[in-house]
Each structure stands twice: as structure tokens, then as C-alpha cells.
Amino acid sequence: MPIDFSKIPSPCYVIDEGLLRKNLEIISSVRDKAGVEIILALKGFAMWSVFPIIKEYGFNYATASSYNEARLAFEEMGTPAHTYCPAYTNNDFEKIADLSSHITFNSLSQFERFYPQIKNIKNSISVGLRANPEFSEVKALLYNPCAPGTRLGITASKFTDKLPQGVEGLHFHALCESSSYDLEKTLAAFEKNFGHLLSQVKWVNMGGGHLMTRKDYNCDHLIYLLKNFNKHYPHLHVILEPGAAFAWETGYLVASISDIVENSGIKTALLDISFTAHMPDCLEMPYKPLILKAVDEEPGKPTYRFGGNSCLSGDYMGNWSFDHELEIGEKIIFNDMIHYTMVKTTTFNGVQHPSIGIWNNESEFRLIKEFGYEDYKNRLS
Ligand SMILES: Cc1ncc(COP(=O)(O)O)c(C=O)c1O
């Protein structure tokens, strides 16, 4: 049953259990057919109240990029994390390693500095290095890990023919909302640059950005690529760590109109949410989100810009057209607002943080969390 938005409080992120399960079916089917391991990237989606649903589909591991994510994986998934962090520090390394089964280093200097400590912390940790394939189809520089001068990953010229002793895996991440055809090209670059080292490792982590739950994604082609890779390197355990694909189009940010103002012929409906605080990718990427029952600006139709409730002048997006004039109190539903939203929000301006809830398979709304003054205050001192 589709969500009855009249039952959802505003503002609120609401995930649809049925849509989440659909994604989990697709991803688990790719995993099983391709014979690879797929783990959840917490940086993209870390709504831990639904981890029990995710685990039902056999997803028991997560990738972490910090102590907090590693701890969340350990506490809420119940398993040690596959951790990759751009730079570990003396303060966090031991704590992170303690919570991890895999530790990937972003540079040889980080490896040299921390590897000697690892065996004292836990014998079973498998160590990897992040390789930079120097190829990426990602056009937005903000999201391109192979952009010129990037700090992410080790380029092939820094390696000799022998990997440092103790390295068991190679990791690359060069995709973002990408297709299997992008992976194919990236994989070719990875193999060209690092293929000679693959006999020395046990696992390869192909990072995230595999948007296998997007309607036009060719999962059969992905499965073909992964099986083909396995044919060439049967000794390798292959890991994929998507984040966005798990939560892609699984839910909404429900907002409502607090005021409508007009200036220089532009009508702005002010909302009880903020683009910069609650949907930051809209401004950072940038991209224009879909709004239910609205279309891109159409002459002759009531047309509005939407304004966030912070004082940042650029905290707005536009324009959308509706088939009626909007009213104060009316709900506005932003689509696909589950991945890279809750994990990135702030309380800038002290704005009210949207609640978090789930529309379950019994067609009931369950409010999971509400935020208040203490949440705002606790981030400050
Ligand atoms: C190293 C690494 N792994 C996995 C991911 C998850 O990517 P996505 O959510 O696009 O699948 C990211 C995203 O930035 C990343 O940097």
C-alpha cells in the first residue's frame, strides 16, 4: 500500500519498508548470482533501526569510514567492520582496529605508520591498500575520487612489483551513482594498472557507487562482469560496498509550508525543513529533487521556489509547478530522500531536525525518532 502522507508528521524522513525490501531483493540476487560479497556503506545509509530487515537478506557486514561508523556496525549489525578511512590518527586507530575485520589504508605512509601496531591489537585483521585506478567516469568533481591531485588512493607508480608484506587486499572506489558499463571501464583501468599485483592478494574491494537498484541499471551485465573477473582471478574474494543502492528511492522527506512570500515576481514557499541542513546534496551536487505532485516549471501553472528555514540566502531551490495555488500548512513531499540525507544533516541555525519513521508492510506509520532541543544542545558546548 502506498504511504498515506496525511499520517506522517512534518517534518519527517519516512522510509517505505516495501521499497527497501525490493532493493534488498535486487542486491541479494546480484550477490548470489555473481558469487561476491556485498556490504553496506554506512556513510550513505546508516538508519540502524532497519538493520534487522537488511540482515534478513543476508547482509551482515558494513563498511565504515570512522570510529563511529565502525562502532555502529559492531553494535547494530553485530559484526566487525570493513574499515577504510582517508587518514587514521593516533587517537582513533587502536579503537577502530578493535572493531574491524578489515583495515584499508589510503596511503603507503599510513600503512607504514600503523601496520606494525595491528598485530598487537588483533591477529585476525586483514589489511588492504586503496588503489587509485586514475580513471573515473564520474563527471561531478566533488564526487570524483580520481580527480586531478586527489588525496584518495595510491597510484600505480607508487608501487613496486611486490606489495608490502602483510597486505592481503586491494580496494578501489571510483564510481558514484554509476552504471555497470562505468564499472567495466574502471575495472579495465584497475586491471591495467594493478593486475600484476593481484596474484599477491586474497581480496579485492570494488568500492561503492554501483547503483544496481536504479531502474535502468543492467544487473545482468554487472553479474557478467563479476563472474568474468572471477574467471581470471579465481583466488580472489570480491567485495562491493554500495551505500546509495540500498536506500535508493526508498522514501521521502515530508515537509510543510510555513509561509509564502513574493519578491520580484518570484513566489517562494517557505518550508519547515532546510536544503542545506536536511538535503545538502541538492546544493552540493547540485541536483533538483523530485517533488510528488509537482512538475518542472511550466508556463501558465502556479509556480514556486521552495525556501529552507535557515538564514542562508542560498538555502532554496526552484522552480516547480503545481496544478493549484499552494497554501500555508500544505504538505510538500520530496522524493528519494533517504540515502546521503540523515547521515549528513546538521542543526545549522538550530533548525528543527526532521523526525525519522517507517511506513511498514502493514500500512502503518511507526515514528522511530524525534529530535529536540537536547540534540541541538549536545552538539555544542
Ligand atoms: C570508499 C567508499 N566506499 C563506498 C562508498 C559508497 O558509495 P555509494 O553510496 O555511492 O554506493 C563511498 C562513497 O563515497 C566511498 O567513498
The ligand as an SDF file (V2000), in Angstrom:
LIG
                    3D

 16 16  0  0  0  0  0  0  0  0999 V2000
   35.2550    4.2500   -0.1400 C   0  0  0  0  0  0  0  0  0  0  0  0
   33.7780    4.3060   -0.3890 C   0  0  0  0  0  0  0  0  0  0  0  0
   33.0710    3.1660   -0.3810 N   0  0  0  0  0  0  0  0  0  0  0  0
   31.7340    3.1570   -0.5980 C   0  0  0  0  0  0  0  0  0  0  0  0
   31.0440    4.3240   -0.8450 C   0  0  0  0  0  0  0  0  0  0  0  0
   29.5620    4.2590   -1.0660 C   0  0  0  0  0  0  0  0  0  0  0  0
   29.2260    4.7620   -2.3000 O   0  0  0  0  0  0  0  0  0  0  0  0
   27.7080    4.7870   -2.7950 P   0  0  0  0  0  0  0  0  0  0  0  0
   26.8810    5.2220   -1.6570 O   0  0  0  0  0  0  0  0  0  0  0  0
   27.7230    5.7850   -3.9070 O   0  0  0  0  0  0  0  0  0  0  0  0
   27.3790    3.4090   -3.2510 O   0  0  0  0  0  0  0  0  0  0  0  0
   31.7390    5.5430   -0.8740 C   0  0  0  0  0  0  0  0  0  0  0  0
   31.0550    6.8020   -1.1390 C   0  0  0  0  0  0  0  0  0  0  0  0
   31.5780    7.8670   -1.1510 O   0  0  0  0  0  0  0  0  0  0  0  0
   33.1510    5.5420   -0.6310 C   0  0  0  0  0  0  0  0  0  0  0  0
   33.8560    6.6730   -0.6220 O   0  0  0  0  0  0  0  0  0  0  0  0
  1  2  1  0
  2  3  1  0
  2 15  2  0
  3  4  2  0
  4  5  1  0
  5  6  1  0
  5 12  2  0
  6  7  1  0
  7  8  1  0
  8  9  2  0
  8 10  1  0
  8 11  1  0
 12 13  1  0
 12 15  1  0
 13 14  2  0
 15 16  1  0
M  END
$$$$
